[in-house]
Amino acid sequence: MRAIEIIEGVYAVGGPDLTGMDDAYIYLVDFGDEQVLIDAGAGGATDRLMSNIKDALKKEANISHLILTHNHIDHVGGAEDIRSRTGAKIAVHENDAPALESGDPERTAASWYGVTLAPMKIDILLKGEGGDFETGSGALHWIHTPGHTPGSISVLLKCKGNKILFGQDIHGPFMPQFGSDKKQWRESMRRLIALEPDILCEGHYGIYKSPERVKEFILSFFDKI
């Protein structure tokens, strides 16, 4: 399957049904003269990912930044390969950076997948509780949403009258070896609901459209966790 257009300029370009079964969903935001990629998949299907990006854009890609929403292998495994192919700068929250910089097999969940993650250099450390991520031709707002991992973030894009939320792994899981915190997760989810996003792009469950469906999806996990 090829790239899926979510709204003009926003695409799903990777994921279990788009690139490989080990990949979380990968999203692309096109600002015109440059693009931002949100997450990188596990790394076993980068050729297919790049093909999907080209299919979506109908032009040569200029990926300036790769935002990693947290440090798990199914979201970060392809980051180095993508950076080497595109020159994109890798951005991650400071609380999840140490696991990537050391290649920690437990914190990154690499041991779950039976693979090794090489230590990774981080270009941009996202510090604090949130901020505007300037790309040169557009802006995304990132929000620190700890719970699944200490440095989990969500990304908000305002586009054509819609608020699009990239909220990867809203569903968890929550494990001591990940540094998970269920209380923090609940607080994070309440902040996301308060944003009243029109569209949610989740890491494993895909895309939800309408504020009502987004809220219902997030709240559905409160009784399960």
C-alpha positions in Angstrom: 0.0 0.0 0.0 1.2 3.5 -0.8 1.1 6.7 1.3 -2.3 7.8 2.7 -3.3 11.5 2.5 -4.9 12.5 5.8 -5.4 16.1 4.9 -3.7 18.1 2.2 0.0 18.2 3.1 -0.2 15.6 5.8 0.4 11.9 5.1 0.8 8.5 6.7 3.9 7.1 4.9 4.9 4.2 7.1 3.3 1.6 9.4 2.4 -2.1 9.5 0.2 -1.9 6.4 2.4 0.6 4.6 6.0 -0.5 5.2 6.6 -3.3 7.6 4.9 -5.2 10.4 7.4 -4.0 13.0 6.9 -0.3 12.1 4.8 2.1 14.1 3.0 4.6 11.9 5.2 7.2 10.4 3.7 10.6 9.4 5.0 13.3 7.0 4.1 17.0 7.1 4.8 18.9 3.9 5.5 22.6 4.4 6.1 23.1 0.6 9.9 23.7 0.4 10.7 21.2 3.2 9.1 18.4 5.1 9.1 17.0 8.6 8.9 13.3 9.4 7.4 12.2 12.6 8.9 8.9 13.8 11.1 6.5 11.8 9.8 3.0 12.1 11.9 0.0 13.1 14.3 0.4 10.2 13.8 -2.7 8.2 11.8 -1.1 5.4 13.4 2.3 4.8 13.5 1.8 1.0 9.7 1.3 1.0 9.3 4.3 3.3 11.3 6.6 1.0 9.3 5.3 -2.0 6.0 6.2 -0.2 7.3 9.6 0.6 8.1 10.2 -3.0 4.7 9.0 -4.0 3.0 11.3 -1.5 4.9 14.4 -2.5 5.1 13.9 -6.3 8.4 15.7 -6.1 11.9 15.2 -4.5 11.7 15.3 -0.8 13.6 17.8 1.4 13.2 16.3 4.8 14.8 18.8 7.2 13.8 17.3 10.5 12.9 13.9 12.0 10.9 14.2 15.2 11.0 11.1 17.4 8.0 11.0 19.7 9.7 8.6 22.1 12.6 6.2 22.3 11.2 2.8 21.4 12.7 0.8 18.5 9.5 0.6 16.4 9.6 4.4 16.3 13.3 5.1 16.1 15.1 2.1 14.5 15.1 3.7 11.1 16.3 7.1 12.3 20.0 6.8 11.4 19.3 5.4 7.9 16.8 8.3 7.3 19.3 10.8 8.5 22.1 9.4 6.3 19.8 9.5 3.2 18.2 12.9 3.7 20.4 14.9 6.1 17.4 15.4 8.4 18.2 16.5 12.0 16.9 14.2 14.7 14.9 15.7 17.5 13.9 14.0 20.7 12.9 15.0 24.2 15.8 15.3 26.7 14.2 12.7 29.0 14.3 9.9 26.3 17.6 11.0 24.7 20.0 9.1 27.1 18.5 5.7 26.1 19.1 6.4 22.5 22.5 7.9 23.0 23.6 4.7 24.9 21.5 2.2 22.8 19.9 0.9 26.0 18.2 -2.4 25.1 15.5 -2.2 27.8 14.5 1.4 27.6 14.3 1.3 23.8 12.5 -2.0 23.8 15.1 -3.3 21.3 15.3 -6.5 23.5 11.6 -7.1 22.9 12.3 -7.2 19.1 15.5 -9.3 19.5 17.6 -6.6 17.9 20.4 -4.2 18.9 20.0 -0.5 18.5 23.3 1.3 18.0 24.0 4.4 20.1 22.5 7.4 18.3 23.6 11.0 18.1 20.8 13.5 18.8 20.9 16.7 16.9 18.1 18.6 18.8 17.2 18.1 22.4 13.6 19.2 23.2 13.7 20.6 26.7 10.9 21.3 29.2 7.2 21.0 28.8 6.7 22.1 25.2 7.4 24.6 22.5 7.2 25.6 18.9 9.3 23.5 16.6 10.4 25.9 13.8 11.3 24.3 10.5 12.1 27.4 8.5 8.9 27.2 6.4 6.3 26.2 9.0 5.8 25.4 12.7 4.7 22.5 14.8 4.0 22.7 18.5 5.4 19.9 20.6 4.0 18.9 24.0 5.7 16.8 26.7 3.3 14.0 27.4 5.2 11.6 29.8 3.6 8.3 30.9 4.4 5.7 28.3 8.1 6.8 28.6 9.6 9.7 30.5 10.3 11.7 27.4 7.2 10.9 25.3 6.0 13.9 23.3 2.9 14.7 21.2 3.0 17.1 18.2 0.2 19.5 17.2 -0.2 21.0 13.8 -2.8 23.6 12.8 -3.6 23.2 9.2 -6.5 24.4 7.0 -8.7 25.1 10.0 -7.9 21.7 11.6 -5.9 20.8 14.7 -4.0 17.6 13.9 -2.5 15.8 16.9 0.3 13.3 16.4 -0.1 11.3 19.6 2.0 8.2 19.3 1.4 5.2 21.6 -1.4 6.8 23.5 -2.4 3.3 24.4 0.8 2.4 26.2 2.0 -0.3 27.1 3.3 0.6 30.6 6.3 -1.2 31.8 8.8 -0.6 34.7 11.7 -1.1 32.3 10.4 1.7 30.1 10.2 4.2 33.0 6.4 4.2 32.6 4.2 6.2 34.9 0.4 5.7 34.7 -0.4 8.8 36.8 1.7 11.0 34.5 0.0 9.3 31.5 -3.5 10.3 32.8 -2.4 13.9 33.3 -0.9 13.9 29.8 -4.0 12.6 28.2 -6.2 15.1 29.9 -4.0 17.9 28.4 -4.4 16.4 25.0 -8.2 16.1 25.3 -8.3 19.7 26.4 -6.7 20.7 23.0 -9.9 19.4 21.3 -8.0 18.1 18.2 -9.9 17.5 15.1 -7.7 14.6 13.9 -5.6 12.1 15.9 -2.7 10.3 14.2 -1.8 7.5 16.6 1.2 5.2 16.5 -0.5 1.8 16.2 -4.2 2.4 15.9 -4.0 4.8 13.0 -6.1 7.9 12.2 -9.2 9.2 14.0 -11.2 12.1 12.6 -13.6 14.4 14.5 -13.1 15.8 18.0 -15.7 13.4 19.3 -13.9 10.3 18.0 -10.5 11.5 19.2 -11.8 12.1 22.7 -13.6 8.8 22.8 -10.5 6.9 21.6 -8.3 8.5 24.3 -10.8 8.0 27.1 -11.3 4.4 26.1 -8.0 3.6 27.7 -8.7 5.2 31.0 -10.6 2.1 32.2 -8.1 -0.3 30.7 -5.0 1.1 32.3 
